[in-house]
Amino acid sequence: MTDATVYLNGKFMPQNEAMISPLDRGFLFGDGIYEVIPAYDRKMVGFGPHIARLQSSLTAIGINLGWPDEKWRTILSELLAQNSGDSLAVYIQVSRGVSPKRQHGFPDNVEPTLFMMCYAIKAPVNYDDNNNNKGLALVSQQDLRWRQCHIKSTSLLGNVLHYQSSQDHKVDECLLYNEGNQITEASSCNVFVVKDNQVFTPPLDSQLLPGITRAIVLDLLKKHTDYQVMEQNISLEHARLADEIWLTSSTKNIARAITLDGENIADGKIGKVYIQINSLFNKFKYDY
């Protein structure tokens, strides 16, 4: 998007004109929060839950922006209108702001830096589309990130290193597990495991991000299917024996995995539960 328009501290401008001070604490310390909202045909998916999560993360690190939801909606809608493309992610980043000097403690009387941009993402596809028959390859790794993953912090080095490790292994993503061999999430996705028509996902705690797509999927499963759905710990061994594994995120939507550590997940083919939930997501995604 070479002609992209961004928003920075109250102004819309060409992306190549946006400048942020090197003393911004987001740059120096990763002292900030971000959010990503998918939009298809200019319609945002899960706007309310995304903004609620953004506000929660800001509160958790002591940044008080004080914007009502409608202000967010107005600015994000205008940003989408000023950018081309039918399938876009809206990226929001709020840092603590520019400090007069580099110091670890929070500085007094600084204004938060607020930046927003759009970038292209893939549109959700139906389960019978050829592209959707290509599943993800996963590698399992011990989760080495910080222990407050429920905060959507811009300090993503741990996630970056895990994702890069998956690329070094020539696979698509990593399936992370904690010291007790319990699945947490992937480097940038939540995890679902299907076994014997039961759907499992790890419970929310500080080890994983409360994903908006995760919440939508759980709601759709409970409202529109008869599958038993459980938020409970999933061992790595349980994952290895799964009938299906899905990864969910705002930009991946619901992605199915076909291998784990070089072995097929079940028969390596598209699963019937995935087919159903993917169809439901495509049908109802704008209702959230």
N, C-alpha and C positions, 0 to 999 in steps of 0.2 A: 504494500500500500504506500507507494511513493508520494501520493498526493494526500496522505492522511492528515486529518485535523485532530488535534488533541486539546485537552482542557488543562490549564495550569493556573492555579491560584486566582480563579475568577475570570479567566479569559480563554476564549477559543482561539487557536492559532495553528499555523502549519507545524507539523511535527519537527521539521528541521530548525524552527525558530525557538523551540522550547529549551530553556536553560535553567539549571538548578545549581545553586552554590555548592562548591566542594565541601563547605562546612555544614551542609545539611546532615542531620543525624541519621537520616535514612541511608546516606552514602557512607558515613563514617562508622556507624554501629549496626546498621540494619534495624534501626530503632523506628519501626513503623509497622503498619498493618496493610494488608491488601485484600482485595476481593475480585472475583471473576464471575461475570454474569453472562450466560449465553443468550444470543438473540438471533431469531430466524425471521426473515421478512420484517425486520424492525420490531418484532415482538419479543420482549424479554421473558425468559423462563425462570420462574421462582423469584421474581423481583423482591417481594416482601421478605421471604426467609433469608435471601442473600443480604439485604440491608440490615436485617435484625442481627445476623451473624457478624457483619462488619461493625455494627454499633457495640456488640458484646465484646469483640476483640479490642476495640478502641478503649472501652471501659477497663478491660483487664490490664492494659498497660498505662492507664492514666492519661489518655488523650481525650479531651472534651471538645469535640467539634460542634455538637449541638444542632445538627441539621435535622429537620423533620423529613419524613419519608417522601413527601411530595416535592420537596426541593431536590432531593436525589433523583426522583423520577423525571422532573422537568429537565434537569441538566443532562441526564443520561439519554433521554429521548432526543434532545437536540444534538448531542454528540453522535448518536446513531444516524440522525438525519443528514449530518454533514460528512458522513463517510460512506463510501460505496461498498457494495457486497450484500448478498442475501443471508449469509451465515457468518456472524461476527461474535467475538467475545468482547465484552466491555471490561477493561482492566481498570481498577481503582486502587490507588496507593495513597495512604496518608502517613506522612512521617511526623515526628515531633516538631520538626522545623529546623531553622538555621540557628546554631548557637554561636555566640561571639568567640568561643574558644572550644577546643576539644577537651571535654570532661566527661567522666562516666556518669556522674549524677545528673538528674534532670535539671536543665537550666530554667531560670525564672523568666517569665514574660516573653516567651517566644510564640510565634504564630505557627500552627501546623502547615506543612507543605502538602497541597492536595493536587494530585496529578491523575488524569484519566486518559485512556486511549482505547482504540478498537484494533483488533486484528482478526484475520480470517481464520475460521475453523470449519471442519467438515460438518455438513448437515446430517441429522439423524437419518439412517437408512433402514428400510424394511428388511426383515429377516430373510426374505427370498431374493434380495438383491445380491448379485455376484460378489460385490465388494464386502458384504457383511459375512460371507462364508470364510473370510480370512480371519482366523482367530489370533490371539496374542500368545507369544511364547514367554514364559516366566522363569525366573531363577530365584530360589529362596536365599535370603540373607538375614543375619541377625540385625535387628533394628538398632542403629547406632546414633539416632538423632537425639535432640534434647527431649526432656520429659514434660513439656508443656505444648504438645502438638495440637491441643484443642484451640490454641490461639493461632489465628492465621497471620503469623508474623512474616515479615519480609526477610527474616534471617533464615534463609533456605539452604545454606551450604550443606547440611546433612542430607537433605532431600536430593540436592544436585549430585552429591557424591554417590549416593545409592543409584540414582538414575544412570549416571555415567558408567557405573560398574555394570549395570545391565547391558548397556551398549557395548562395553568391552567384552562381555560374554556373548555378544551378537544375538541378544534377545530383546524383547520389547519393554519389559518392566521387571521389577523385583517384587517378590512377595516377602514382606518383612515379618519377623517373629521376635518376641521378646526373650528375656532370659529363661522364662518358663516354657519356651517353645510354643507360645500362644501367638496366633496371627494378630498383628496390629492393623496394618494397611499396606499399600504399595507406596512408591516414592511420592506419588501425587494423586492417589486414588483410594477410595474405600473398597472393601472386599466383600463379596458374597460367595457362599459355598452352598451348593445344592447336593443333597444326598437322600435317596429314597423318597423323593417328592417333599422333602423338608428343606426349607431355606434358612440358612444361618448367616449372621453377620456379627462381628465383634461388637460388644456393648460400648456405648460412648463413655470415655474417660479421658484422662490427660494424655493417653498414648496415641490418640488418633483425632483427626479433624471431624467435627460434626458436618459431614457433607450434605449439601442441599439435594443433590441427585440421589444420594443414599436415602434421605428422608422421603423424597417423592416415590422412590421404588418401594420402600416399606409400606407407604400408604396405599399405593396401587395394589400391591400384593394382598394386603388385608381387606381392601374394599372390593376387589374384582376377581379374586381367585379363592380357591379352597385349600391352597397349600398352607401347611403349618409353618409359621414364620417365627424365628427365635433369635433374639439378640443375646448371644451368649458367647463365651470363649470358644475358640476353634483352635485345636492343636494343629501343628504342622502335619502330623500323621493323618489327621482327619482330612486336611486339604489334599493330601496325596491320594486319598481314597475317594475323592469327590466324584460325583456324576457330572457336575458343572462347576466352573468358577467364573465369576464375573468381576470386572473392575468398573467402578462408577465414578464419574467426575463431571464437572460442568462442561468440559470440552470433549471428553470421550463419550458422554452420555452413558450407555451401558455397553461395555465391551466384553466379549466373551474370550476366555483364554482356552487354548487347546493343548498346550504342553506346560509341564512344570519340571524343572531340572532335567530336561531332555526326554521326559517320559510323557506319553499321551495322557490327558485327563479323560478318563473313561475310554471311549472309542475315538476320541479326537474329533468328533463330529458335532454339528450344531445340536444343542439340547432343546427339548420340548418346553422346559420351563423358561429358558431364555427367549424362545420364539414368542411365548405368550407375554412376558413382561416387556419385551422390546416393542411389541405391537401396542400394548397398553400405554407405554411411555409416549410413543409417537402420537397416539390419539388424545392423550390428556395433558401433555406437557405444559400447555398454556394456562391450565387451570390453577397453577400454583404461583 
